[in-house]
Amino acid sequence: MDKIIERGLLFDFYGELLTNHQQKIYSEAVFNDLSLSELSEEEGISRQGIHDLIKRCDKSLQEYEDKLGLIKRFQQIKTEIENIEAIIESNKNLDDASKQELKSRLISIVEDL
């Protein structure tokens, strides 16, 4: 998985488990692509301090996933839903309205995750 996507997923699933300070710096670094220098100036912390904080956050978020496996489970469910959608689409016995209703229910399941 692409590192940027992986970091985004980890933060989406487990970011609330970080402190507010960690969340702010990590999201600025990952989502807004701020450099260590920019974050250092903004936060009044050394570049090394920012670097260490980001590395600790990466490690913590990965440890949460290793223990809880929420992202892995989410991806499995999403794949299974895509397989079900393909079966629905290929089923010639269903009319278009029924296909649409079933797809809407699958989308609802994904959104609830």
N, CA, C and O atoms as a printed pandas DataFrame, in Angstrom:
     atom_number atom_name residue_name chain_id  residue_number  x_coord  y_coord  z_coord
0              1         N          MET        A               1    0.844   -1.170    0.000
1              2        CA          MET        A               1    0.000    0.000    0.000
2              3         C          MET        A               1    0.894    1.240    0.000
3              4         O          MET        A               1    1.930    1.266    0.665
4              5         N          ASP        A               2    0.495    2.244   -0.734
5              6        CA          ASP        A               2    1.237    3.489   -0.802
6              7         C          ASP        A               2    1.351    4.093    0.600
7              8         O          ASP        A               2    0.378    4.107    1.353
8              9         N          LYS        A               3    2.529    4.586    0.944
9             10        CA          LYS        A               3    2.805    5.095    2.295
10            11         C          LYS        A               3    1.853    6.229    2.681
11            12         O          LYS        A               3    1.393    6.290    3.821
12            13         N          ILE        A               4    1.558    7.116    1.748
13            14        CA          ILE        A               4    0.671    8.245    2.048
14            15         C          ILE        A               4   -0.745    7.747    2.353
15            16         O          ILE        A               4   -1.384    8.206    3.299
16            17         N          ILE        A               5   -1.216    6.818    1.553
17            18        CA          ILE        A               5   -2.555    6.257    1.783
18            19         C          ILE        A               5   -2.584    5.500    3.106
19            20         O          ILE        A               5   -3.535    5.615    3.880
20            21         N          GLU        A               6   -1.533    4.728    3.355
21            22        CA          GLU        A               6   -1.460    3.965    4.603
22            23         C          GLU        A               6   -1.482    4.894    5.814
23            24         O          GLU        A               6   -2.206    4.642    6.777
24            25         N          ARG        A               7   -0.701    5.951    5.769
25            26        CA          ARG        A               7   -0.686    6.910    6.882
26            27         C          ARG        A               7   -2.054    7.562    7.069
27            28         O          ARG        A               7   -2.513    7.760    8.194
28            29         N          GLY        A               8   -2.697    7.891    5.950
29            30        CA          GLY        A               8   -4.027    8.498    6.027
30            31         C          GLY        A               8   -5.046    7.561    6.663
31            32         O          GLY        A               8   -5.837    7.973    7.511
32            33         N          LEU        A               9   -5.023    6.299    6.248
33            34        CA          LEU        A               9   -5.941    5.318    6.832
34            35         C          LEU        A               9   -5.658    5.117    8.319
35            36         O          LEU        A               9   -6.580    5.083    9.134
36            37         N          LEU        A              10   -4.395    4.987    8.661
37            38        CA          LEU        A              10   -4.042    4.814   10.068
38            39         C          LEU        A              10   -4.539    5.987   10.901
39            40         O          LEU        A              10   -5.075    5.805   11.994
40            41         N          PHE        A              11   -4.355    7.193   10.371
41            42        CA          PHE        A              11   -4.803    8.376   11.106
42            43         C          PHE        A              11   -6.326    8.427   11.181
43            44         O          PHE        A              11   -6.881    8.776   12.223
44            45         N          ASP        A              12   -7.008    8.083   10.090
45            46        CA          ASP        A              12   -8.471    8.082   10.093
46            47         C          ASP        A              12   -9.035    7.113   11.132
47            48         O          ASP        A              12  -10.000    7.432   11.826
48            49         N          PHE        A              13   -8.438    5.947   11.234
49            50        CA          PHE        A              13   -8.941    4.927   12.146
50            51         C          PHE        A              13   -8.491    5.142   13.590
51            52         O          PHE        A              13   -9.266    4.909   14.518
52            53         N          TYR        A              14   -7.258    5.581   13.789
53            54        CA          TYR        A              14   -6.696    5.608   15.130
54            55         C          TYR        A              14   -6.204    6.978   15.595
55            56         O          TYR        A              14   -5.688    7.101   16.706
56            57         N          GLY        A              15   -6.353    7.989   14.779
57            58        CA          GLY        A              15   -5.835    9.310   15.115
58            59         C          GLY        A              15   -6.374    9.878   16.414
59            60         O          GLY        A              15   -5.675   10.619   17.106
60            61         N          GLU        A              16   -7.605    9.541   16.749
61            62        CA          GLU        A              16   -8.201   10.048   17.988
62            63         C          GLU        A              16   -7.490    9.516   19.230
63            64         O          GLU        A              16   -7.668   10.050   20.324
64            65         N          LEU        A              17   -6.695    8.478   19.067
65            66        CA          LEU        A              17   -5.966    7.909   20.200
66            67         C          LEU        A              17   -4.661    8.657   20.482
67            68         O          LEU        A              17   -4.014    8.426   21.503
68            69         N          LEU        A              18   -4.286    9.545   19.578
69            70        CA          LEU        A              18   -3.114   10.397   19.786
70            71         C          LEU        A              18   -3.519   11.610   20.614
71            72         O          LEU        A              18   -4.700   11.950   20.678
72            73         N          THR        A              19   -2.555   12.260   21.242
73            74        CA          THR        A              19   -2.857   13.500   21.967
74            75         C          THR        A              19   -3.224   14.581   20.951
75            76         O          THR        A              19   -2.940   14.443   19.762
76            77         N          ASN        A              20   -3.849   15.647   21.420
77            78        CA          ASN        A              20   -4.215   16.755   20.522
78            79         C          ASN        A              20   -2.989   17.336   19.842
79            80         O          ASN        A              20   -3.022   17.662   18.655
80            81         N          HIS        A              21   -1.911   17.463   20.596
81            82        CA          HIS        A              21   -0.659   17.993   20.048
82            83         C          HIS        A              21   -0.121   17.082   18.946
83            84         O          HIS        A              21    0.272   17.559   17.882
84            85         N          GLN        A              22   -0.105   15.772   19.200
85            86        CA          GLN        A              22    0.351   14.815   18.199
86            87         C          GLN        A              22   -0.552   14.851   16.961
87            88         O          GLN        A              22   -0.066   14.825   15.831
88            89         N          GLN        A              23   -1.853   14.910   17.182
89            90        CA          GLN        A              23   -2.797   14.953   16.058
90            91         C          GLN        A              23   -2.526   16.159   15.171
91            92         O          GLN        A              23   -2.496   16.047   13.946
92            93         N          LYS        A              24   -2.330   17.298   15.794
93            94        CA          LYS        A              24   -2.119   18.530   15.030
94            95         C          LYS        A              24   -0.855   18.436   14.172
95            96         O          LYS        A              24   -0.896   18.685   12.967
96            97         N          ILE        A              25    0.252   18.080   14.795
97            98        CA          ILE        A              25    1.522   18.026   14.063
98            99         C          ILE        A              25    1.493   16.922   13.008
99           100         O          ILE        A              25    1.929   17.132   11.876
100          101         N          TYR        A              26    0.986   15.760   13.370
101          102        CA          TYR        A              26    0.951   14.638   12.424
102          103         C          TYR        A              26    0.077   14.974   11.219
103          104         O          TYR        A              26    0.466   14.709   10.081
104          105         N          SER        A              27   -1.089   15.548   11.455
105          106        CA          SER        A              27   -1.977   15.874   10.331
106          107         C          SER        A              27   -1.370   16.957    9.449
107          108         O          SER        A              27   -1.519   16.914    8.227
108          109         N          GLU        A              28   -0.688   17.929   10.052
109          110        CA          GLU        A              28   -0.030   18.969    9.258
110          111         C          GLU        A              28    1.075   18.363    8.387
111          112         O          GLU        A              28    1.240   18.744    7.228
112          113         N          ALA        A              29    1.815   17.433    8.947
113          114        CA          ALA        A              29    2.916   16.813    8.202
114          115         C          ALA        A              29    2.394   15.883    7.114
115          116         O          ALA        A              29    2.900   15.898    5.992
116          117         N          VAL        A              30    1.389   15.076    7.432
117          118        CA          VAL        A              30    0.919   14.058    6.497
118          119         C          VAL        A              30   -0.055   14.625    5.472
119          120         O          VAL        A              30    0.100   14.386    4.275
120          121         N          PHE        A              31   -1.056   15.374    5.928
121          122        CA          PHE        A              31   -2.112   15.825    5.017
122          123         C          PHE        A              31   -1.809   17.149    4.339
123          124         O          PHE        A              31   -2.208   17.367    3.195
124          125         N          ASN        A              32   -1.105   18.035    5.034
125          126        CA          ASN        A              32   -0.791   19.339    4.443
126          127         C          ASN        A              32    0.634   19.405    3.929
127          128         O          ASN        A              32    1.064   20.429    3.398
128          129         N          ASP        A              33    1.371   18.305    4.087
129          130        CA          ASP        A              33    2.726   18.166    3.563
130          131         C          ASP        A              33    3.666   19.296    4.009
131          132         O          ASP        A              33    4.506   19.767    3.243
132          133         N          LEU        A              34    3.498   19.714    5.272
133          134        CA          LEU        A              34    4.418   20.730    5.795
134          135         C          LEU        A              34    5.754   20.072    6.113
135          136         O          LEU        A              34    5.808   18.928    6.563
136          137         N          SER        A              35    6.807   20.799    5.878
137          138        CA          SER        A              35    8.153   20.273    6.129
138          139         C          SER        A              35    8.463   20.321    7.620
139          140         O          SER        A              35    7.759   20.961    8.402
140          141         N          LEU        A              36    9.533   19.630    7.989
141          142        CA          LEU        A              36    9.971   19.665    9.380
142          143         C          LEU        A              36   10.320   21.095    9.798
143          144         O          LEU        A              36   10.032   21.507   10.921
144          145         N          SER        A              37   10.937   21.842    8.892
145          146        CA          SER        A              37   11.306   23.231    9.189
146          147         C          SER        A              37   10.074   24.089    9.429
147          148         O          SER        A              37   10.028   24.874   10.375
148          149         N          GLU        A              38    9.075   23.933    8.562
149          150        CA          GLU        A              38    7.845   24.717    8.717
150          151         C          GLU        A              38    7.148   24.392   10.033
151          152         O          GLU        A              38    6.704   25.290   10.748
152          153         N          LEU        A              39    7.057   23.121   10.342
153          154        CA          LEU        A              39    6.422   22.718   11.597
154          155         C          LEU        A              39    7.244   23.167   12.805
155          156         O          LEU        A              39    6.694   23.563   13.832
156          157         N          SER        A              40    8.550   23.100   12.664
157          158        CA          SER        A              40    9.436   23.519   13.737
158          159         C          SER        A              40    9.213   24.990   14.083
159          160         O          SER        A              40    9.088   25.350   15.253
160          161         N          GLU        A              41    9.164   25.826   13.061
161          162        CA          GLU        A              41    8.924   27.257   13.264
162          163         C          GLU        A              41    7.546   27.502   13.860
163          164         O          GLU        A              41    7.395   28.294   14.790
164          165         N          GLU        A              42    6.554   26.826   13.327
165          166        CA          GLU        A              42    5.166   27.011   13.756
166          167         C          GLU        A              42    4.957   26.592   15.206
167          168         O          GLU        A              42    4.228   27.251   15.947
168          169         N          GLU        A              43    5.598   25.491   15.613
169          170        CA          GLU        A              43    5.368   24.922   16.939
170          171         C          GLU        A              43    6.414   25.333   17.974
171          172         O          GLU        A              43    6.222   25.109   19.169
172          173         N          GLY        A              44    7.512   25.928   17.526
173          174        CA          GLY        A              44    8.563   26.307   18.458
174          175         C          GLY        A              44    9.309   25.104   19.015
175          176         O          GLY        A              44    9.783   25.121   20.151
176          177         N          ILE        A              45    9.404   24.075   18.212
177          178        CA          ILE        A              45   10.092   22.836   18.573
178          179         C          ILE        A              45   11.197   22.623   17.541
179          180         O          ILE        A              45   11.079   23.072   16.401
180          181         N          SER        A              46   12.263   21.944   17.937
181          182        CA          SER        A              46   13.348   21.691   16.988
182          183         C          SER        A              46   12.859   20.762   15.873
183          184         O          SER        A              46   11.878   20.035   16.029
184          185         N          ARG        A              47   13.567   20.808   14.753
185          186        CA          ARG        A              47   13.247   19.906   13.638
186          187         C          ARG        A              47   13.349   18.455   14.078
187          188         O          ARG        A              47   12.527   17.620   13.702
188          189         N          GLN        A              48   14.369   18.166   14.881
189          190        CA          GLN        A              48   14.556   16.800   15.382
190          191         C          GLN        A              48   13.371   16.394   16.263
191          192         O          GLN        A              48   12.918   15.251   16.211
192          193         N          GLY        A              49   12.877   17.326   17.065
193          194        CA          GLY        A              49   11.712   17.049   17.913
194          195         C          GLY        A              49   10.479   16.721   17.079
195          196         O          GLY        A              49    9.727   15.804   17.407
196          197         N          ILE        A              50   10.274   17.472   16.003
197          198        CA          ILE        A              50    9.145   17.215   15.097
198          199         C          ILE        A              50    9.322   15.846   14.440
199          200         O          ILE        A              50    8.385   15.050   14.378
200          201         N          HIS        A              51   10.526   15.586   13.956
201          202        CA          HIS        A              51   10.819   14.308   13.299
202          203         C          HIS        A              51   10.530   13.141   14.242
203          204         O          HIS        A              51    9.882   12.168   13.858
204          205         N          ASP        A              52   11.019   13.250   15.480
205          206        CA          ASP        A              52   10.814   12.184   16.463
206          207         C          ASP        A              52    9.334   11.992   16.776
207          208         O          ASP        A              52    8.862   10.862   16.900
208          209         N          LEU        A              53    8.604   13.096   16.902
209          210        CA          LEU        A              53    7.175   13.016   17.190
210          211         C          LEU        A              53    6.432   12.293   16.069
211          212         O          LEU        A              53    5.585   11.439   16.329
212          213         N          ILE        A              54    6.747   12.633   14.839
213          214        CA          ILE        A              54    6.086   11.996   13.688
214          215         C          ILE        A              54    6.413   10.503   13.653
215          216         O          ILE        A              54    5.536    9.676   13.403
216          217         N          LYS        A              55    7.668   10.166   13.904
217          218        CA          LYS        A              55    8.067    8.748   13.924
218          219         C          LYS        A              55    7.348    7.993   15.036
219          220         O          LYS        A              55    6.904    6.863   14.835
220          221         N          ARG        A              56    7.232    8.620   16.221
221          222        CA          ARG        A              56    6.514    7.976   17.328
222          223         C          ARG        A              56    5.047    7.780   16.980
223          224         O          ARG        A              56    4.459    6.747   17.300
224          225         N          CYS        A              57    4.459    8.774   16.325
225          226        CA          CYS        A              57    3.051    8.662   15.904
226          227         C          CYS        A              57    2.894    7.523   14.897
227          228         O          CYS        A              57    1.977    6.710   15.013
228          229         N          ASP        A              58    3.789    7.467   13.910
229          230        CA          ASP        A              58    3.734    6.372   12.930
230          231         C          ASP        A              58    3.775    5.022   13.639
231          232         O          ASP        A              58    2.996    4.118   13.337
232          233         N          LYS        A              59    4.696    4.908   14.584
233          234        CA          LYS        A              59    4.861    3.651   15.307
234          235         C          LYS        A              59    3.613    3.327   16.131
235          236         O          LYS        A              59    3.134    2.193   16.114
236          237         N          SER        A              60    3.096    4.309   16.842
237          238        CA          SER        A              60    1.898    4.088   17.667
238          239         C          SER        A              60    0.705    3.685   16.825
239          240         O          SER        A              60   -0.005    2.737   17.160
240          241         N          LEU        A              61    0.482    4.402   15.729
241          242        CA          LEU        A              61   -0.661    4.105   14.865
242          243         C          LEU        A              61   -0.545    2.699   14.279
243          244         O          LEU        A              61   -1.539    1.977   14.196
244          245         N          GLN        A              62    0.660    2.310   13.873
245          246        CA          GLN        A              62    0.861    0.967   13.327
246          247         C          GLN        A              62    0.654   -0.094   14.398
247          248         O          GLN        A              62    0.108   -1.161   14.119
248          249         N          GLU        A              63    1.083    0.192   15.613
249          250        CA          GLU        A              63    0.869   -0.763   16.709
250          251         C          GLU        A              63   -0.620   -0.952   16.996
251          252         O          GLU        A              63   -1.063   -2.066   17.275
252          253         N          TYR        A              64   -1.393    0.134   16.927
253          254        CA          TYR        A              64   -2.849    0.014   17.107
254          255         C          TYR        A              64   -3.436   -0.906   16.036
255          256         O          TYR        A              64   -4.260   -1.772   16.332
256          257         N          GLU        A              65   -3.006   -0.709   14.800
257          258        CA          GLU        A              65   -3.519   -1.559   13.712
258          259         C          GLU        A              65   -3.077   -3.007   13.905
259          260         O          GLU        A              65   -3.862   -3.929   13.683
260          261         N          ASP        A              66   -1.839   -3.210   14.313
261          262        CA          ASP        A              66   -1.345   -4.572   14.525
262          263         C          ASP        A              66   -2.163   -5.292   15.596
263          264         O          ASP        A              66   -2.408   -6.493   15.485
264          265         N          LYS        A              67   -2.581   -4.573   16.620
265          266        CA          LYS        A              67   -3.340   -5.176   17.713
266          267         C          LYS        A              67   -4.824   -5.286   17.407
267          268         O          LYS        A              67   -5.448   -6.298   17.727
268          269         N          LEU        A              68   -5.398   -4.259   16.791
269          270        CA          LEU        A              68   -6.849   -4.212   16.600
270          271         C          LEU        A              68   -7.306   -4.669   15.213
271          272         O          LEU        A              68   -8.381   -5.253   15.077
272          273         N          GLY        A              69   -6.508   -4.409   14.202
273          274        CA          GLY        A              69   -6.808   -4.862   12.850
274          275         C          GLY        A              69   -8.043   -4.260   12.211
275          276         O          GLY        A              69   -8.673   -4.899   11.368
276          277         N          LEU        A              70   -8.402   -3.041   12.593
277          278        CA          LEU        A              70   -9.615   -2.421   12.048
278          279         C          LEU        A              70   -9.500   -2.115   10.556
279          280         O          LEU        A              70  -10.463   -2.290    9.810
280          281         N          ILE        A              71   -8.335   -1.661   10.124
281          282        CA          ILE        A              71   -8.157   -1.336    8.707
282          283         C          ILE        A              71   -8.206   -2.609    7.876
283          284         O          ILE        A              71   -8.849   -2.641    6.827
284          285         N          LYS        A              72   -7.540   -3.646    8.333
285          286        CA          LYS        A              72   -7.559   -4.921    7.619
286          287         C          LYS        A              72   -8.987   -5.433    7.492
287          288         O          LYS        A              72   -9.397   -5.880    6.421
288          289         N          ARG        A              73   -9.737   -5.368    8.573
289          290        CA          ARG        A              73  -11.131   -5.829    8.560
290          291         C          ARG        A              73  -11.970   -4.955    7.623
291          292         O          ARG        A              73  -12.786   -5.471    6.860
292          293         N          PHE        A              74  -11.776   -3.651    7.679
293          294        CA          PHE        A              74  -12.500   -2.727    6.805
294          295         C          PHE        A              74  -12.246   -3.059    5.341
295          296         O          PHE        A              74  -13.176   -3.089    4.534
296          297         N          GLN        A              75  -10.980   -3.310    4.998
297          298        CA          GLN        A              75  -10.644   -3.619    3.610
298          299         C          GLN        A              75  -11.239   -4.955    3.175
299          300         O          GLN        A              75  -11.652   -5.101    2.024
300          301         N          GLN        A              76  -11.288   -5.929    4.080
301          302        CA          GLN        A              76  -11.906   -7.216    3.761
302          303         C          GLN        A              76  -13.397   -7.045    3.483
303          304         O          GLN        A              76  -13.925   -7.606    2.523
304          305         N          ILE        A              77  -14.063   -6.274    4.319
305          306        CA          ILE        A              77  -15.500   -6.038    4.140
306          307         C          ILE        A              77  -15.747   -5.293    2.835
307          308         O          ILE        A              77  -16.670   -5.620    2.088
308          309         N          LYS        A              78  -14.920   -4.294    2.567
309          310        CA          LYS        A              78  -15.070   -3.518    1.330
310          311         C          LYS        A              78  -14.896   -4.413    0.103
311          312         O          LYS        A              78  -15.654   -4.289   -0.860
312          313         N          THR        A              79  -13.920   -5.301    0.124
313          314        CA          THR        A              79  -13.696   -6.238   -0.983
314          315         C          THR        A              79  -14.892   -7.165   -1.148
315          316         O          THR        A              79  -15.333   -7.426   -2.267
316          317         N          GLU        A              80  -15.411   -7.657   -0.040
317          318        CA          GLU        A              80  -16.570   -8.544   -0.104
318          319         C          GLU        A              80  -17.792   -7.823   -0.670
319          320         O          GLU        A              80  -18.560   -8.406   -1.436
320          321         N          ILE        A              81  -17.968   -6.578   -0.301
321          322        CA          ILE        A              81  -19.081   -5.787   -0.843
322          323         C          ILE        A              81  -18.915   -5.589   -2.345
323          324         O          ILE        A              81  -19.892   -5.670   -3.090
324          325         N          GLU        A              82  -17.690   -5.332   -2.796
325          326        CA          GLU        A              82  -17.440   -5.191   -4.233
326          327         C          GLU        A              82  -17.758   -6.499   -4.964
327          328         O          GLU        A              82  -18.290   -6.480   -6.074
328          329         N          ASN        A              83  -17.431   -7.628   -4.339
329          330        CA          ASN        A              83  -17.761   -8.930   -4.935
330          331         C          ASN        A              83  -19.273   -9.120   -5.021
331          332         O          ASN        A              83  -19.785   -9.616   -6.024
332          333         N          ILE        A              84  -19.973   -8.732   -3.983
333          334        CA          ILE        A              84  -21.442   -8.839   -3.984
334          335         C          ILE        A              84  -22.032   -7.930   -5.056
335          336         O          ILE        A              84  -22.966   -8.320   -5.756
336          337         N          GLU        A              85  -21.495   -6.729   -5.185
337          338        CA          GLU        A              85  -21.971   -5.818   -6.241
338          339         C          GLU        A              85  -21.794   -6.436   -7.626
339          340         O          GLU        A              85  -22.669   -6.306   -8.482
340          341         N          ALA        A              86  -20.677   -7.098   -7.844
341          342        CA          ALA        A              86  -20.432   -7.748   -9.136
342          343         C          ALA        A              86  -21.442   -8.859   -9.378
343          344         O          ALA        A              86  -21.920   -9.024  -10.500
344          345         N          ILE        A              87  -21.772   -9.622   -8.345
345          346        CA          ILE        A              87  -22.770  -10.683   -8.471
346          347         C          ILE        A              87  -24.140  -10.088   -8.790
347          348         O          ILE        A              87  -24.865  -10.597   -9.644
348          349         N          ILE        A              88  -24.480   -9.019   -8.103
349          350        CA          ILE        A              88  -25.761   -8.346   -8.357
350          351         C          ILE        A              88  -25.829   -7.881   -9.800
351          352         O          ILE        A              88  -26.830   -8.083  -10.487
352          353         N          GLU        A              89  -24.751   -7.255  -10.249
353          354        CA          GLU        A              89  -24.722   -6.710  -11.611
354          355         C          GLU        A              89  -24.827   -7.808  -12.660
355          356         O          GLU        A              89  -25.441   -7.608  -13.708
356          357         N          SER        A              90  -24.242   -8.948  -12.390
357          358        CA          SER        A              90  -24.251  -10.024  -13.388
358          359         C          SER        A              90  -25.520  -10.883  -13.337
359          360         O          SER        A              90  -25.762  -11.700  -14.226
360          361         N          ASN        A              91  -26.314  -10.693  -12.302
361          362        CA          ASN        A              91  -27.540  -11.488  -12.158
362          363         C          ASN        A              91  -28.611  -10.971  -13.115
363          364         O          ASN        A              91  -29.076   -9.838  -12.989
364          365         N          LYS        A              92  -28.988  -11.798  -14.051
365          366        CA          LYS        A              92  -29.962  -11.395  -15.075
366          367         C          LYS        A              92  -31.404  -11.520  -14.590
367          368         O          LYS        A              92  -32.321  -11.036  -15.252
368          369         N          ASN        A              93  -31.613  -12.163  -13.447
369          370        CA          ASN        A              93  -32.963  -12.340  -12.919
370          371         C          ASN        A              93  -33.459  -11.135  -12.132
371          372         O          ASN        A              93  -34.648  -11.044  -11.827
372          373         N          LEU        A              94  -32.572  -10.218  -11.805
373          374        CA          LEU        A              94  -32.960   -9.031  -11.052
374          375         C          LEU        A              94  -33.261   -7.879  -11.999
375          376         O          LEU        A              94  -32.542   -7.650  -12.971
376          377         N          ASP        A              95  -34.335   -7.159  -11.698
377          378        CA          ASP        A              95  -34.627   -5.962  -12.499
378          379         C          ASP        A              95  -33.743   -4.816  -12.002
379          380         O          ASP        A              95  -33.134   -4.906  -10.936
380          381         N          ASP        A              96  -33.682   -3.754  -12.779
381          382        CA          ASP        A              96  -32.797   -2.630  -12.459
382          383         C          ASP        A              96  -33.113   -2.001  -11.105
383          384         O          ASP        A              96  -32.201   -1.611  -10.376
384          385         N          ALA        A              97  -34.388   -1.898  -10.765
385          386        CA          ALA        A              97  -34.780   -1.301   -9.488
386          387         C          ALA        A              97  -34.271   -2.146   -8.313
387          388         O          ALA        A              97  -33.803   -1.603   -7.312
388          389         N          SER        A              98  -34.363   -3.446   -8.435
389          390        CA          SER        A              98  -33.875   -4.338   -7.374
390          391         C          SER        A              98  -32.364   -4.251   -7.252
391          392         O          SER        A              98  -31.827   -4.222   -6.145
392          393         N          LYS        A              99  -31.678   -4.209   -8.385
393          394        CA          LYS        A              99  -30.224   -4.069   -8.362
394          395         C          LYS        A              99  -29.829   -2.777   -7.657
395          396         O          LYS        A              99  -28.922   -2.763   -6.825
396          397         N          GLN        A             100  -30.516   -1.701   -7.997
397          398        CA          GLN        A             100  -30.201   -0.400   -7.398
398          399         C          GLN        A             100  -30.457   -0.413   -5.895
399          400         O          GLN        A             100  -29.669    0.138   -5.126
400          401         N          GLU        A             101  -31.557   -1.040   -5.472
401          402        CA          GLU        A             101  -31.878   -1.135   -4.047
402          403         C          GLU        A             101  -30.798   -1.907   -3.295
403          404         O          GLU        A             101  -30.367   -1.486   -2.222
404          405         N          LEU        A             102  -30.367   -3.021   -3.846
405          406        CA          LEU        A             102  -29.325   -3.822   -3.208
406          407         C          LEU        A             102  -28.000   -3.053   -3.131
407          408         O          LEU        A             102  -27.313   -3.097   -2.110
408          409         N          LYS        A             103  -27.649   -2.359   -4.200
409          410        CA          LYS        A             103  -26.419   -1.564   -4.201
410          411         C          LYS        A             103  -26.489   -0.442   -3.168
411          412         O          LYS        A             103  -25.500   -0.152   -2.495
412          413         N          SER        A             104  -27.648    0.184   -3.044
413          414        CA          SER        A             104  -27.826    1.250   -2.054
414          415         C          SER        A             104  -27.632    0.722   -0.642
415          416         O          SER        A             104  -27.040    1.392    0.204
416          417         N          ARG        A             105  -28.130   -0.471   -0.395
417          418        CA          ARG        A             105  -27.962   -1.080    0.933
418          419         C          ARG        A             105  -26.490   -1.407    1.205
419          420         O          ARG        A             105  -26.017   -1.250    2.331
420          421         N          LEU        A             106  -25.777   -1.857    0.189
421          422        CA          LEU        A             106  -24.350   -2.136    0.353
422          423         C          LEU        A             106  -23.574   -0.848    0.642
423          424         O          LEU        A             106  -22.687   -0.826    1.496
424          425         N          ILE        A             107  -23.911    0.205   -0.066
425          426        CA          ILE        A             107  -23.267    1.504    0.163
426          427         C          ILE        A             107  -23.532    1.969    1.599
427          428         O          ILE        A             107  -22.646    2.518    2.254
428          429         N          SER        A             108  -24.737    1.749    2.070
429          430        CA          SER        A             108  -25.100    2.103    3.440
430          431         C          SER        A             108  -24.235    1.363    4.449
431          432         O          SER        A             108  -23.828    1.934    5.461
432          433         N          ILE        A             109  -23.957    0.107    4.178
433          434        CA          ILE        A             109  -23.105   -0.692    5.071
434          435         C          ILE        A             109  -21.702   -0.085    5.128
435          436         O          ILE        A             109  -21.136    0.068    6.211
436          437         N          VAL        A             110  -21.145    0.258    3.978
437          438        CA          VAL        A             110  -19.798    0.841    3.930
438          439         C          VAL        A             110  -19.765    2.164    4.684
439          440         O          VAL        A             110  -18.816    2.434    5.421
440          441         N          GLU        A             111  -20.780    2.980    4.507
441          442        CA          GLU        A             111  -20.816    4.279    5.176
442          443         C          GLU        A             111  -20.902    4.123    6.684
443          444         O          GLU        A             111  -20.348    4.937    7.424
444          445         N          ASP        A             112  -21.597    3.076    7.152
445          446        CA          ASP        A             112  -21.712    2.840    8.593
446          447         C          ASP        A             112  -20.405    2.353    9.206
447          448         O          ASP        A             112  -20.196    2.474   10.413
448          449         N          LEU        A             113  -19.528    1.803    8.374
449          450        CA          LEU        A             113  -18.241    1.343    8.890
450          451         C          LEU        A             113  -17.426    2.548    9.267
451          452         O          LEU        A             113  -16.294    2.408    9.730
